[in-house]
């Protein structure tokens, strides 16, 4: 979850503007109800962890707005006041296939602080808010990217057009003009986000009336539009592929600046398809919540006045409670509502990106009322739990190995080709499931065997004295299918192959297999075993696993220099070969 650190002085100032006293104890006690957790605070700062779905809480300004409603009962309309502006932005038709969603807004007269230190802190906070929105709503700028500019350095009207990769301008933090290709290859932001424009011969730029590039979305702004300490008027552009993510991102930046006294002005947009509209739309978004759904989830009738009060705490409002005159409509997602049912018509802020379904509105009402105030109810539905088919067998396997003095452990299911195959001398069993974007070279695939994980565990615990005896019954992935396997590994002196066979025989005995168990030789080099000291186990006609003494050359690959006896069995094969006596 994103973590945001706010200065108490900033929060106190924004709250006091509306006659609200900032109480740190109150924040710590109740902020979790609106989508965040206070990690710590002192006399100067408060550190807050924001839930991933509450992008509207990622700035100090938008969080204090939510706090005024929830903590201090200050009713606020779920709208953003937007005045009609005179600026225009025209989007060329070619942009439709490059970055189709283009929105913009202007905010004038923002109070950025009285001192240079306060103004600098504001700029840092604004940039931090922008990047957090890029990470969350924008999905690392893929769905939405934001540009914030000093409006006084620009000459409207604006135009969005497609340019070739040899087009040149001076990007942010640079002094010389660079081509688009040079920016993508050498500029830090260009290198970080160049993959978003792969395969495109033309890229989008936003220019002002004199042809200066103010933005190259989703990469970098032009240098001349840089926000400085004297900036109080802003132009915000948002581009991307997801209309809702772009709209929410634009509204949240505007809302944060509006909370600091700014006046939001619309920009007259001409889209790539020729549509003309005013951006942004600050009106509330209307939802329909079936009363039957609300009462079924929350466990009883809730009158309209209580719902209205709860929604006001959450920044919304109840428009009316009425009888549905139409059946379910997919566009509005009237879950569980039919003609004649009671529905609650609700307006919520358009920037609440997390409200996708009526069940989300149920959560808003419950949070506004307070879960502790909903009352208690005993379930009238009694269901008996039923164990998984393999649970009895897994329990018996663990009990058998534990009774032999082998400690049960749990290791990672992530591994890599070297550990799973090269070191172990095992071949991959059909397809290997690979991680698309691995964080580290150590974790690139989902494991096919458990034993390599146990050997890695023993390697990491060499500083402990012997014997070390570990076992794990866990999941592996073979041919993109989840399987269960059990393995043990014992680093000890004086047992070897005999000890491994003893563990295998005891396991077969405890699972109920006796006379039908047979042992078969393993070809040299087929697995991690010393030649002649490894065996496959067969129950009836089914091979269920193998065991033996680990070859020292294999042990050394894991950094181990002690004798190790081990084994690995297929749980599904054991289940097929040995019927559960309890079933």
C-alpha positions in Angstrom: 0.0 0.0 0.0 1.2 3.6 -0.7 2.6 5.4 2.3 2.3 9.1 2.7 4.0 11.3 5.3 2.2 14.6 6.1 3.3 17.5 8.2 0.9 18.1 11.1 1.1 21.9 10.4 -0.1 21.4 6.9 -3.0 19.2 7.9 -3.9 21.5 10.8 -3.9 24.5 8.4 -6.1 22.9 5.8 -8.6 21.8 8.5 -8.6 25.1 10.4 -9.6 26.9 7.2 -13.0 25.4 7.7 -13.1 25.8 11.5 -12.0 22.3 12.3 -9.5 21.4 15.0 -6.9 18.8 14.1 -6.8 16.1 16.8 -4.0 13.6 16.2 -5.6 11.1 18.6 -8.9 11.3 16.7 -7.0 10.7 13.4 -5.2 7.6 14.7 -8.4 6.1 16.1 -10.7 6.6 13.1 -8.7 7.2 9.9 -8.7 3.4 9.2 -12.5 3.7 8.6 -12.0 5.8 5.5 -9.3 3.6 3.9 -6.0 4.2 5.6 -4.0 3.3 8.6 -1.9 5.6 10.8 1.6 4.0 11.0 3.0 6.6 13.4 3.0 10.2 14.4 4.8 12.8 16.4 4.5 16.5 17.1 5.6 17.3 13.5 4.5 14.6 11.2 1.9 11.9 10.7 2.7 8.8 8.6 -0.3 7.2 6.9 -0.6 4.0 4.9 -3.4 4.3 2.3 -5.4 1.4 1.1 -4.8 0.7 -2.7 -8.4 1.3 -3.7 -8.5 4.8 -2.1 -6.6 6.9 -4.6 -8.7 9.9 -3.4 -6.6 9.9 -0.2 -3.2 10.1 -1.7 -2.6 13.8 -1.0 -2.9 15.8 2.2 -5.5 18.1 0.6 -7.9 15.3 -0.5 -7.4 13.4 2.7 -8.3 16.5 4.9 -11.4 16.9 2.7 -12.5 13.3 3.5 -11.6 13.9 7.2 -13.8 16.9 7.4 -16.8 14.9 6.4 -16.1 11.7 8.2 -14.5 12.8 11.5 -16.1 16.2 11.9 -19.5 15.9 10.3 -18.9 18.8 7.9 -21.3 18.2 5.1 -19.8 18.7 1.6 -21.4 18.4 -1.7 -20.0 15.5 -3.8 -19.0 17.9 -6.6 -16.1 20.0 -7.7 -17.0 23.6 -8.6 -15.8 24.2 -12.1 -16.1 27.6 -13.8 -16.3 27.8 -17.6 -13.0 28.8 -19.0 -12.0 30.4 -22.3 -9.0 28.2 -23.2 -9.3 25.5 -25.8 -7.4 22.4 -26.7 -7.8 20.6 -30.1 -6.8 17.0 -30.6 -5.8 15.8 -34.1 -7.4 12.7 -35.5 -4.1 10.8 -35.6 -4.0 10.8 -31.8 -7.0 8.4 -31.7 -4.8 5.4 -32.3 -1.8 6.6 -30.3 -3.2 7.9 -26.9 -7.0 8.3 -27.4 -8.1 9.9 -24.1 -7.0 13.6 -23.7 -8.4 15.8 -20.8 -7.3 19.2 -19.4 -8.1 21.7 -16.8 -6.8 25.1 -15.4 -6.6 26.1 -11.8 -5.9 29.7 -10.8 -5.1 31.5 -7.6 -3.7 28.5 -5.6 -2.3 29.4 -2.1 1.0 27.6 -2.2 2.3 29.1 1.1 3.7 32.3 2.6 7.4 31.4 2.8 9.9 29.9 0.4 10.1 26.8 2.5 6.3 26.3 2.5 6.1 26.9 -1.3 8.9 24.4 -1.9 7.1 21.8 0.4 4.0 22.4 -1.7 5.8 21.7 -5.0 7.3 18.5 -3.6 3.8 17.4 -2.3 2.2 18.1 -5.7 4.8 16.1 -7.5 4.5 13.3 -5.0 0.7 13.3 -5.4 1.2 13.1 -9.2 3.6 10.1 -9.0 1.3 8.2 -6.6 -1.6 8.7 -9.1 0.7 7.4 -11.9 1.4 4.3 -9.9 -2.1 3.6 -8.8 -4.8 4.8 -11.1 -2.4 5.2 -14.0 -0.8 1.7 -13.6 2.6 3.2 -14.1 1.4 5.7 -16.7 0.0 3.0 -19.0 -3.7 3.8 -18.4 -3.2 7.5 -17.4 -0.4 10.0 -17.2 -0.5 13.5 -15.7 1.3 16.7 -16.7 1.3 19.8 -14.4 2.4 23.1 -15.9 2.9 26.8 -15.0 0.0 28.3 -16.8 1.6 31.8 -17.0 4.5 30.4 -19.2 2.0 29.1 -21.8 0.2 30.7 -24.7 -3.2 29.2 -25.4 -4.9 27.8 -27.4 -3.4 24.3 -27.2 -3.1 21.5 -29.8 -2.4 17.8 -29.4 -0.8 16.3 -32.4 1.3 13.3 -33.6 4.9 13.9 -34.5 7.7 11.8 -35.8 10.5 10.5 -33.6 13.0 13.1 -34.9 10.9 15.9 -33.5 13.0 18.1 -31.1 12.2 20.1 -28.0 13.9 20.9 -24.6 12.6 18.3 -22.0 12.3 18.9 -18.3 15.6 19.0 -16.4 17.6 19.5 -19.6 19.1 22.7 -21.2 19.5 21.5 -24.8 16.9 20.3 -27.3 16.6 16.6 -27.8 14.8 14.4 -30.4 12.1 12.0 -29.3 14.4 9.1 -29.8 17.2 10.7 -27.8 14.7 11.4 -24.9 13.6 7.7 -25.0 17.2 6.5 -25.1 19.0 8.9 -22.7 16.6 10.9 -20.5 15.9 9.1 -17.2 12.2 9.3 -17.6 12.4 8.4 -21.2 14.3 5.2 -20.5 11.9 4.3 -17.7 8.8 4.6 -19.7 10.0 4.1 -23.3 8.2 0.7 -23.4 4.8 2.5 -23.4 5.6 3.8 -26.9 7.2 0.7 -28.4 6.2 0.1 -32.0 4.8 3.6 -32.6 6.3 5.6 -35.5 4.5 8.7 -34.3 4.1 9.9 -30.7 1.8 12.5 -29.1 2.9 16.0 -28.0 0.9 18.9 -26.7 1.8 22.4 -28.1 0.8 25.9 -27.3 -0.2 28.6 -29.8 3.5 29.4 -30.7 4.5 25.8 -31.2 6.3 25.2 -28.0 6.0 21.6 -26.6 4.6 21.7 -23.1 4.1 17.9 -22.8 5.3 14.7 -24.4 2.9 12.2 -22.8 3.3 9.8 -21.1 7.1 10.6 -20.8 8.1 14.2 -19.9 7.0 17.8 -19.9 8.8 20.7 -21.7 11.3 22.6 -19.6 9.7 26.0 -20.0 6.5 24.9 -18.2 8.2 23.9 -15.0 6.3 24.7 -11.8 8.3 27.1 -9.7 7.8 28.8 -6.3 6.1 31.8 -7.8 3.6 29.6 -9.7 -0.1 30.1 -8.6 -1.9 29.3 -11.8 -1.7 25.8 -13.2 -2.6 23.9 -16.4 -3.1 20.1 -15.9 -3.3 17.7 -18.8 -4.1 14.0 -18.5 -3.7 11.5 -21.3 -4.1 7.7 -21.5 -6.2 4.8 -22.5 -8.7 4.4 -19.7 -11.4 7.2 -19.6 -12.3 6.6 -15.9 -8.7 6.5 -14.7 -7.9 9.7 -16.7 -11.0 11.5 -15.4 -10.3 10.6 -11.8 -6.7 11.6 -12.0 -7.5 15.0 -13.4 -10.3 15.6 -10.8 -8.0 14.6 -7.9 -5.2 17.0 -8.9 -7.8 19.8 -9.4 -9.4 18.9 -6.1 -6.1 19.1 -4.3 -5.4 22.6 -5.7 -9.0 23.7 -5.1 -8.6 22.8 -1.4 -5.8 25.3 -1.4 -8.1 28.1 -2.6 -7.7 27.6 -6.3 -10.4 28.3 -8.8 -10.9 25.4 -11.3 -11.6 26.4 -14.9 -12.7 24.1 -17.7 -10.9 23.8 -21.0 -13.0 23.5 -24.2 -11.8 20.2 -25.7 -12.2 19.0 -29.3 -11.5 15.3 -29.3 -9.9 13.2 -32.1 -13.4 12.2 -33.2 -14.6 15.8 -33.5 -16.6 15.7 -30.2 -16.6 19.1 -28.4 -16.9 19.1 -24.6 -15.8 20.9 -21.4 -13.2 19.3 -19.3 -13.3 18.5 -16.4 -16.8 17.5 -15.4 -17.1 18.2 -11.7 -20.6 16.9 -11.2 -21.5 14.0 -9.0 -21.9 10.5 -10.4 -25.3 8.9 -9.8 -25.7 5.3 -8.5 -28.6 3.1 -7.7 -28.5 0.9 -4.6 -31.3 -1.7 -4.2 -32.6 -1.6 -0.6 -33.0 -5.4 -0.6 -29.2 -5.8 -1.3 -28.3 -3.3 1.5 -30.6 -5.0 4.0 -29.5 -8.5 3.1 -25.8 -7.6 3.6 -26.1 -5.5 6.7 -28.7 -7.7 8.3 -31.9 -5.6 8.7 -33.9 -2.5 7.7 -32.1 0.8 7.6 -34.2 3.9 7.2 -33.4 6.5 4.7 -32.4 9.2 7.2 -29.7 6.9 8.6 -28.5 6.1 5.1 -28.4 9.8 4.2 -26.4 10.6 7.3 -23.9 7.8 6.6 -23.4 8.9 3.0 -22.8 12.5 4.1 -19.9 11.2 6.3 -18.5 9.5 3.2 -18.7 12.6 1.1 -21.8 11.6 -0.8 -25.5 12.2 -0.5 -28.8 10.4 -0.8 -30.9 12.0 -3.5 -34.1 9.9 -3.0 -35.5 6.5 -2.0 -38.1 5.4 -4.6 -39.7 2.4 -6.3 -37.8 1.0 -9.2 -39.8 1.6 -12.4 -37.4 -0.3 -14.7 -35.8 -3.7 -14.5 -32.0 -4.4 -14.1 -29.9 -2.4 -16.6 -26.3 -3.6 -17.2 -25.0 0.0 -17.7 -26.1 0.9 -14.1 -25.6 -2.5 -12.6 -28.8 -2.6 -10.6 -27.8 -5.8 -8.8 -30.8 -7.6 -7.3 -33.4 -4.9 -8.2 -36.7 -5.6 -10.1 -39.7 -3.4 -11.0 -41.5 -2.5 -7.8 -38.4 -2.9 -5.5 -37.2 0.0 -3.4 -33.9 1.6 -4.6 -31.8 4.3 -3.1 -30.6 6.9 -5.6 -27.1 8.1 -4.4 -24.7 10.7 -5.7 -21.0 10.2 -5.0 -18.0 12.2 -6.1 -16.9 11.5 -9.6 -13.3 11.1 -8.5 -14.2 8.0 -6.3 -12.7 5.5 -8.8 -13.2 2.6 -6.4 -17.0 2.7 -6.6 -17.7 0.1 -9.3 -20.8 -1.9 -8.1 -23.7 -1.5 -5.7 -21.9 -3.7 -3.2 -19.3 -0.9 -2.9 -22.1 1.5 -1.9 -23.2 -1.0 0.7 -19.7 -0.7 2.2 -19.9 3.1 2.1 -23.2 3.0 4.1 -21.8 0.5 6.6 -18.6 2.6 7.0 -20.6 5.8 7.4 -22.8 4.2 10.1 -19.9 2.5 11.8 -19.5 -1.2 11.9 -19.7 -1.1 15.7 -23.1 0.5 15.4 -24.7 -2.0 13.1 -25.7 -4.4 15.9 -25.1 -8.1 16.3 -26.8 -11.0 14.7 -26.4 -14.8 14.9 -26.3 -16.6 11.6 -29.4 -18.6 10.8 -27.6 -20.7 8.3 -25.6 -23.7 9.6 -23.1 -25.3 7.3 -20.7 -28.1 8.3 -17.2 -27.9 7.0 -16.0 -30.6 4.7 -12.3 -31.4 4.5 -10.5 -31.5 1.1 -10.0 -34.9 -0.4 -6.3 -34.8 0.1 -6.3 -33.3 3.6 -6.5 -36.7 5.4 -3.6 -38.1 3.4 -1.5 -34.9 3.9 -2.1 -35.1 7.6 -1.1 -38.7 7.8 2.1 -38.1 5.8 3.1 -35.2 8.1 2.4 -37.3 11.2 4.4 -40.2 9.9 7.5 -38.1 9.1 7.2 -36.1 12.3 7.0 -39.3 14.3 10.4 -40.2 12.8 11.9 -37.0 14.2 11.8 -35.0 11.0 10.8 -31.4 11.5 8.0 -30.0 9.3 8.9 -26.7 7.4 7.4 -24.5 4.7 9.5 -23.0 2.0 8.9 -20.8 -1.0 7.2 -22.1 -4.1 9.3 -19.8 -6.2 12.7 -21.1 -7.5 14.9 -21.0 -10.6 16.1 -23.4 -13.3 19.5 -23.9 -11.8 18.3 -25.0 -8.4 15.4 -27.1 -9.7 17.1 -28.9 -12.6 20.8 -28.2 -13.2 22.0 -28.8 -9.6 19.6 -31.7 -9.1 20.2 -33.5 -12.4 16.5 -33.7 -12.9 14.7 -32.9 -16.2 11.7 -30.6 -16.4 8.4 -32.4 -16.2 6.7 -31.0 -19.4 6.1 -27.2 -19.4 7.7 -25.0 -16.7 5.6 -22.1 -15.3 7.8 -19.0 -15.5 7.3 -15.6 -13.9 6.7 -12.9 -16.5 8.5 -10.1 -14.6 10.7 -11.7 -11.9 12.0 -9.3 -9.2 15.2 -11.4 -8.8 17.1 -14.1 -10.6 16.6 -16.3 -7.7 12.8 -16.5 -8.3 12.1 -17.0 -12.0 9.9 -20.1 -12.0 7.4 -22.0 -9.9 9.1 -25.1 -8.5 8.5 -28.6 -9.8 10.0 -30.4 -6.9 10.2 -29.8 -3.1 13.6 -31.4 -2.4 15.7 -28.6 -4.0 14.0 -26.1 -1.6 14.9 -28.3 1.4 18.5 -28.5 0.3 18.6 -24.7 0.0 17.2 -24.5 3.5 19.9 -26.8 4.9 22.5 -24.7 3.1 21.2 -21.6 4.8 21.4 -23.3 8.2 24.9 -24.7 8.1 25.8 -22.7 11.2 23.5 -25.0 13.3 24.8 -28.3 14.6 23.9 -31.7 13.1 21.7 -33.6 12.7 19.3 -31.4 10.8 16.1 -33.3 9.6 13.4 -31.4 7.7 10.4 -32.4 5.6 7.7 -30.5 3.7 4.5 -31.5 2.1 3.6 -28.7 -0.3 2.5 -27.5 -3.7 4.5 -27.6 -6.9 3.5 -26.7 -10.4 4.0 -29.1 -13.3 2.8 -28.5 -16.8 1.0 -25.4 -15.5 -1.0 -27.5 -13.1 -0.8 -27.4 -9.3 0.4 -30.7 -7.7 1.3 -31.8 -4.2 4.6 -33.5 -3.3 6.3 -34.5 -0.1 10.0 -34.5 0.5 12.5 -34.9 3.3 16.2 -34.3 3.7 18.3 -35.3 6.6 21.9 -33.9 7.1 23.4 -36.5 9.5 26.3 -38.8 9.9 26.1 -42.6 9.7 22.7 -43.3 7.9 23.0 -42.8 4.1 20.9 -45.0 1.9 19.8 -47.3 4.7 18.4 -44.3 6.6 16.5 -43.1 3.5 15.1 -46.5 2.9 14.0 -46.7 6.5 12.1 -43.4 6.3 10.4 -44.6 3.0 9.4 -47.9 4.5 8.0 -46.4 7.6 6.0 -43.9 5.5 4.6 -46.6 3.4 3.7 -48.6 6.4 2.0 -45.7 8.1 -0.1 -45.0 5.0 -1.3 -48.6 4.9 0.8 -50.0 2.0 2.7 -53.2 3.0 3.2 -56.2 0.7 2.6 -54.4 -2.6 5.6 -52.0 -2.1 8.6 -52.7 -4.3 12.0 -50.9 -4.9 13.7 -50.4 -8.2 17.1 -49.2 -9.2 17.6 -45.7 -10.6 19.9 -45.1 -13.6 23.2 -43.4 -12.8 22.9 -39.6 -13.2 19.1 -39.7 -13.1 18.6 -37.4 -10.2 20.8 -36.2 -7.3 21.6 -39.7 -5.9 25.0 -41.4 -5.6 25.2 -44.1 -8.3 23.8 -47.3 -6.9 22.4 -45.6 -3.8 19.1 -44.4 -5.1 15.8 -46.2 -5.6 12.3 -45.7 -7.0 9.3 -46.8 -5.0 6.4 -48.6 -6.6 3.1 -49.5 -5.0 1.4 -52.1 -7.1 1.7 -50.8 -10.7 2.2 -47.1 -9.7 5.5 -45.4 -9.2 5.0 -43.0 -6.2 8.5 -41.6 -5.6 12.2 -42.0 -5.0 14.8 -41.8 -2.3 18.5 -42.3 -1.7 21.8 -40.7 -0.6 22.6 -37.3 -2.1 25.7 -37.3 -4.4 28.5 -35.1 -2.8 28.8 -33.3 -6.1 25.2 -32.3 -5.9 25.6 -31.3 -2.2 28.5 -29.1 -3.1 26.4 -27.2 -5.6 24.3 -26.1 -2.6 27.3 -25.4 -0.5 26.8 -28.5 1.6 29.7 -30.7 2.8 27.8 -33.2 5.0 26.2 -36.6 4.1 22.5 -36.2 3.2 19.8 -38.8 2.8 16.5 -37.7 1.2 13.5 -38.6 -0.8 10.5 -37.2 -2.7 7.1 -38.6 -3.3 4.1 -37.7 -5.4 1.1 -37.1 -3.1 -1.5 -37.7 -5.9 0.3 -41.0 -6.9 0.2 -42.1 -3.2 -3.5 -41.3 -3.1 -4.2 -43.4 -6.2 -2.0 -46.3 -5.0 -3.0 -46.5 -1.3 -6.7 -46.2 -0.5 -7.5 -44.1 2.6 -8.7 -46.5 5.3 -10.9 -43.8 6.8 -13.0 -43.4 3.6 
